[in-house]
């Protein structure tokens, strides 16, 4: 990864999986990483890493997102990793599952 020294990076869904791996990679590249997730327990361990600041954030809550970005300030890189994939076909989805997927993913 390129040198990101001093760059401000925000990663959503950073508590596990691709989001976590990305947050760690950005930090290794020298960025100041704001790692967000709704899972505070899993996010806590990530917060022990140099260069990573953690924050509980529900990306479906407009007020919380606005507040978080107001506090963080200017952002150089946004990696919006939050997403949802329903198992099975779209024909098998309940309306609530489709609504949730569209709200989160789009």
N, C-alpha and C positions, 0 to 999 in steps of 0.2 A: 504494500500500500504506500502511496505517496506520503511525503512528509506533511503532516497536518499540524505542526507545532503552533499552538496558540489558537487554532480554529475552534469555534464553538459548534458542537454537534449535539443534536437531539435525536435519540432513538426511542421509538415507542415499542411496546411489547418486549422490553429488554430483559425481563426476568429469566427467560429460558430460550432455548432453541436458537434460531437464526438471529433474533434480536440480541440475545446475550452475547453470542459469538461476535456479532458486528460491533457491539459496544466495546468489547475487549479489544478488538482489532483497531478501532478508532483511537482508543486510549494508548495502545502500543505505538501508534503512529504519531503520538504527541498531542492529540486533540483534548480539549476539555469536554467531556461527555456528560450530557444530562440524560441519564437512563430513566425511562418512565415505564410504569406498568401498573395494573390494578392489584397485582399480587405483591404486597409489601414484604411478606415472609421470604419469598424467593429473591426479591430485589435487594434485601438487606445484605446478603453475602456479596453481591456485586459491588455494593457501596464501599466495601473494604479495599477495593482496587484503586491504586493511585490514578488520578486523573478522571475518576468517575464520581459524579454526584447523582444520587438517586432521588426519585420523587414518585409518590403514589399519584397516578393520574388515570382517570377514566376518560378516554378519548371521545366517548359519546356524550360527555358533559361539556357543552359549549362554554359555560362560565369557567369551569375548571381549566380548560385548555387556554382560554383567553388570559386568565390569571397567571398560569404557568409561563406563558410566553412573554407576558408583561414583566415578570420577575427575571426571566432568563435574559431578555434583551435581544440584541441582534444575533441571528443564527447564520452560520456559514453552510452547514449541512443538516438537512432533515432526512432521516431514514424512518419513514412511517411503516413499520413492520407489523403493526396491529392488523389482524384479519381473522376471518372465520370461514371455514369451508364445512358445509354440512355433508355428512356421510350419506351416500345414496344419490339418487337422481333428483333433479329439481321437481319432478312430478311427485316425489315422495315427501317433499318438504311441507311442513305446516306453515301457515301464513306467518306466524310469529317468528319462525326460523328464517324465512325469506326476508322479512322486515329487518331482523337483526343483522343478517348478512349484508343487506344493502346499506343499512345505517353505518355499519362498521367499515365495510370495504370500499364504499364509494364516496 
